[in-house]
Amino acid sequence: MTQHVVVIGAGIVGACSALEALRRGFQVTILDPGEPGGEQSASYGNGTWLSPMSVIPPSTPGLWRKVPAWLADPLGPLAVRWSYLPRALPWLARYLWAGWTEAKVLRTARALRPLLVDSPALYAELAAAAGVPGLIRRQGLMYVYPDRAAFEAEALAWRVRAAVGVEWQEIPAEEMRQREPELDPRYRFGVLVGEGGNCRDPGGMVAALVALAKAEGALHVAQRATGLRIVAGRLAAVTTDGGEILADRAVIAAGAHSKALAAAAGDHVPLETERGYHALLKGVEIGPRIPLMPSDGKMSVSMTEAGLRCAGQVEIAGLEAAPNWQRAEILRDWLLAAFPNLPRELPADQVKVWMGHRPSMPDGLPCLGFASGTPDVIHAFGHGHVGLVAGPRTGRIVGALLAGEEPEIPIAAFDPRRFA
Ligand SMILES: Cc1cc2nc3c(=O)[nH]c(=O)nc-3n(C[C@H](O)[C@H](O)[C@H](O)COP(=O)(O)OP(=O)(O)OC[C@H]3O[C@@H](n4cnc5c(N)ncnc54)[C@H](O)[C@@H]3O)c2cc1C
């Protein structure tokens, strides 16, 4: 008999998982109270980067020295709200420890690389199937620096990237001017990673993938999962705020909101939200030709379907606290500084700001694998800074696990029990 799988969450991970489940003959229900790819999801407002080279965990050796600044400067690129510090402390300690040595960083990079490596190609296939091929661009991604010394200050990250097979091209000042004529000339050195790509509307991409899943027979139920009914080690139903949905299998892909559901499936995971922001200048045409990241702003700048988007910032303040829109204004100001020809006085309705929740594990690796409480539930959350780029391969792994197949890449490092 056809098995029924409930995919909890319609962000990029849920959308890709649902499609892979359909391909393996499952009956699929996608459960999400919000619109697929809507503003409530991290998948909506991220930096758009399909960056197979994003293998460096957020924490790297010596980061502990910056802890006082995180607490002192509420508007710094990484900030921890004082009121949330007691709750965040255990996560922060694990986060710092995960990047304590170069060997640890390299281990993380080795685990992540196969999850990301061919993401732009996988996206191109998905976008074509979903009828939105124009959303995926494969022209590379560029890191820009004031000078070579600033690049060399990041030597550890680039050393580790090289060790896992990332290749890049150095771009001197003159060539940078030709490639990116609108970029402020103070950026005199660039690193172009040709394998990178971007998605011009990540929320629209998720919506298109869910529409494709629906066309292939999936159902979207606009309810919130509240728990799981597990009887004698087997899943009986997913409980929701609108009643129960009988299910043979479930995939927990609720992003930063997955913690309680994971606990219901028997796993207590240190999942935290790294809140991030974007500022969007609607309808402007001035900007980079390919997405780039100015090293001093620690933000991604990409042209999207809706306009010029600048995304970044990390704020540790939990799921409930109100956004601090000053952080998005900082991003907007960086944007104006990086592209001096942008109009200074845009009307308020042309500037849009957004805050979203990266679903982050302390070690920068997702939780991907069977739940402890029942083999019928699969964890697929915790992708932190790389959930967009990791989405398609994650979906394929979920599909394999559902079907009892060997996943196509090693997933031991993503074991949801690794912190137990
Ligand atoms: C500022 C910023 C920039 C980023 N830049 C990039 C980037 O350039 N490249 C990259 O790869 N990644 C980036 N990321 C990270 C990436 O966006 C996330 O890792 C990814 O979107 C997570 O996808 P997800 O499907 O796991 O979760 P989400 O997209 O958050 O989706 C989870 C869904 O679950 C639903 N949900 C929650 N609770 C329940 C429940 N109880 N029942 C049912 N449904 C529920 C929510 O409504 C939501 O729709 C960025 C993130 C941020 C915030």
The ligand as an SDF file (V2000), in Angstrom:
LIG
                    3D

 53 58  0  0  0  0  0  0  0  0999 V2000
   20.0350   36.7770    6.3910 C   0  0  0  0  0  0  0  0  0  0  0  0
   20.2230   35.3620    5.9180 C   0  0  0  0  0  0  0  0  0  0  0  0
   21.0620   35.1170    4.8340 C   0  0  0  0  0  0  0  0  0  0  0  0
   21.2490   33.8110    4.3830 C   0  0  0  0  0  0  0  0  0  0  0  0
   21.9710   33.6060    3.2520 N   0  0  0  0  0  0  0  0  0  0  0  0
   22.0860   32.3460    2.7500 C   0  0  0  0  0  0  0  0  0  0  0  0
   22.7120   32.1250    1.5070 C   0  0  0  0  0  0  0  0  0  0  0  0
   23.1050   33.0670    0.8170 O   0  0  0  0  0  0  0  0  0  0  0  0
   22.8700   30.8350    1.0780 N   0  0  0  0  0  0  0  0  0  0  0  0
   22.4190   29.7710    1.8140 C   0  0  0  0  0  0  0  0  0  0  0  0
   22.6250   28.6310    1.3980 O   0  0  0  0  0  0  0  0  0  0  0  0
   21.7560   29.9710    2.9760 N   0  0  0  0  0  0  0  0  0  0  0  0
   21.5750   31.2190    3.4550 C   0  0  0  0  0  0  0  0  0  0  0  0
   20.8850   31.4340    4.6110 N   0  0  0  0  0  0  0  0  0  0  0  0
   20.3830   30.2740    5.3530 C   0  0  0  0  0  0  0  0  0  0  0  0
   19.1520   29.6590    4.7050 C   0  0  0  0  0  0  0  0  0  0  0  0
   18.2310   30.6750    4.3630 O   0  0  0  0  0  0  0  0  0  0  0  0
   18.4740   28.6740    5.6770 C   0  0  0  0  0  0  0  0  0  0  0  0
   19.4300   27.7640    6.1800 O   0  0  0  0  0  0  0  0  0  0  0  0
   17.4010   27.8700    4.9630 C   0  0  0  0  0  0  0  0  0  0  0  0
   16.4900   28.7390    4.3280 O   0  0  0  0  0  0  0  0  0  0  0  0
   16.6600   26.9650    5.9340 C   0  0  0  0  0  0  0  0  0  0  0  0
   15.6570   26.3200    5.2120 O   0  0  0  0  0  0  0  0  0  0  0  0
   14.5810   25.4130    5.9550 P   0  0  0  0  0  0  0  0  0  0  0  0
   13.6970   24.8490    4.9180 O   0  0  0  0  0  0  0  0  0  0  0  0
   15.3090   24.4590    6.8650 O   0  0  0  0  0  0  0  0  0  0  0  0
   13.8170   26.4000    6.9510 O   0  0  0  0  0  0  0  0  0  0  0  0
   12.8170   27.6070    6.6150 P   0  0  0  0  0  0  0  0  0  0  0  0
   13.0700   28.1740    5.2950 O   0  0  0  0  0  0  0  0  0  0  0  0
   12.8400   28.5150    7.7830 O   0  0  0  0  0  0  0  0  0  0  0  0
   11.4090   26.8980    6.5220 O   0  0  0  0  0  0  0  0  0  0  0  0
   10.8180   26.2990    7.6400 C   0  0  0  0  0  0  0  0  0  0  0  0
    9.3150   26.2790    7.4140 C   0  0  0  0  0  0  0  0  0  0  0  0
    8.7470   25.5310    8.4920 O   0  0  0  0  0  0  0  0  0  0  0  0
    7.5380   26.1330    8.8400 C   0  0  0  0  0  0  0  0  0  0  0  0
    7.2080   25.7240   10.2020 N   0  0  0  0  0  0  0  0  0  0  0  0
    7.7560   26.1570   11.3670 C   0  0  0  0  0  0  0  0  0  0  0  0
    7.1950   25.5340   12.4120 N   0  0  0  0  0  0  0  0  0  0  0  0
    6.2710   24.6840   11.8940 C   0  0  0  0  0  0  0  0  0  0  0  0
    5.3720   23.7550   12.4610 C   0  0  0  0  0  0  0  0  0  0  0  0
    5.3190   23.5620   13.7820 N   0  0  0  0  0  0  0  0  0  0  0  0
    4.5450   23.0640   11.6390 N   0  0  0  0  0  0  0  0  0  0  0  0
    4.6000   23.2200   10.2810 C   0  0  0  0  0  0  0  0  0  0  0  0
    5.4540   24.0870    9.6860 N   0  0  0  0  0  0  0  0  0  0  0  0
    6.2760   24.7990   10.4930 C   0  0  0  0  0  0  0  0  0  0  0  0
    7.7690   27.6190    8.6950 C   0  0  0  0  0  0  0  0  0  0  0  0
    6.5370   28.2980    8.5030 O   0  0  0  0  0  0  0  0  0  0  0  0
    8.6760   27.6600    7.4670 C   0  0  0  0  0  0  0  0  0  0  0  0
    7.9170   27.8880    6.2900 O   0  0  0  0  0  0  0  0  0  0  0  0
   20.6360   32.7250    5.0730 C   0  0  0  0  0  0  0  0  0  0  0  0
   19.7880   32.9880    6.1370 C   0  0  0  0  0  0  0  0  0  0  0  0
   19.5640   34.2800    6.5560 C   0  0  0  0  0  0  0  0  0  0  0  0
   18.6090   34.5290    7.6700 C   0  0  0  0  0  0  0  0  0  0  0  0
  1  2  1  0
  2  3  1  0
  2 52  2  0
  3  4  2  0
  4  5  1  0
  4 50  1  0
  5  6  2  0
  6  7  1  0
  6 13  1  0
  7  8  2  0
  7  9  1  0
  9 10  1  0
 10 11  2  0
 10 12  1  0
 12 13  2  0
 13 14  1  0
 14 15  1  0
 14 50  1  0
 15 16  1  0
 16 17  1  0
 16 18  1  0
 18 19  1  0
 18 20  1  0
 20 21  1  0
 20 22  1  0
 22 23  1  0
 23 24  1  0
 24 25  2  0
 24 26  1  0
 24 27  1  0
 27 28  1  0
 28 29  2  0
 28 30  1  0
 28 31  1  0
 31 32  1  0
 32 33  1  0
 33 34  1  0
 33 48  1  0
 34 35  1  0
 35 36  1  0
 35 46  1  0
 36 37  1  0
 36 45  1  0
 37 38  2  0
 38 39  1  0
 39 40  1  0
 39 45  2  0
 40 41  1  0
 40 42  2  0
 42 43  1  0
 43 44  2  0
 44 45  1  0
 46 47  1  0
 46 48  1  0
 48 49  1  0
 50 51  2  0
 51 52  1  0
 52 53  1  0
M  END
$$$$
